[in-house]
């Protein structure tokens, strides 16, 4: 069984093992694959694994030996699933591996917004504390989470994990979801507009669909509390970035933090890269080693299930 990985590096930059995959057959691993080399590198592969390298209808048609496509992520929009289905090629993804890691990152961002630990560390190391006439000082107002309202847009596994952590901090939790849910202790379900009006911190965890693209725009930002925070670890296009940057410059909200952008890597002139009170991390919420190990374990389970004739996590 010939196996090719087109873009392995972000999942496994060298701290995980491909040994189990090598045992299944001939394995070829590429750190990255440019568009013009996709067909050449995938030629002869029966199992093809991709993370962000796009597999179009034309590409799939050019690979007659292909029998299986595994996406090394949850999102699978990089694959023309209809074209694969027409060929009888199952496409699988990896759901659920990053729930704990992403929820943790939400609060890493929120705590940095409220406590400004990086700012104060830099200040102390620059000598400000040594020169201070007082035993303590702060450069920006500090915000306590207890008693504030966390608004969660999208209440799947990650949204629920964020809710549990918020409750542990003593926050009230409100959530908006497209799927009707039974009452849940400690969580109030509200509409999206009401959530943005009431929340002191809004965290986005909804899927990217035509209805949610541009969910956060100037009109919705104008309804938020002036001291509110916005966090996005979901999908970049949920936010109209230029309009968020305008709101941050105008002080319409206290701060924002994003782990995802509309284009990745971003253009150098992306407005959020220079917006005030805006944290930007390079799509790392999913990336702790334990999370990537869970992802890799599911990839193995997906492939072994396919080889046994009982594929799982099939998205087409």
Helices and strands as residue ranges (DSSP letters): E 2-5, H 19-22, E 26-29, G 35-37, H 38-42, E 47-50, H 57-61, E 68-71, H 81-86, E 90-92, H 99-115, H 117-125, E 149-153, H 157-168, E 172-176, E 187-189, H 192-198, E 201-204, H 218-221, E 229-232, G 236-238, H 241-250, E 255-258, G 271-273, E 278-280, H 289-307
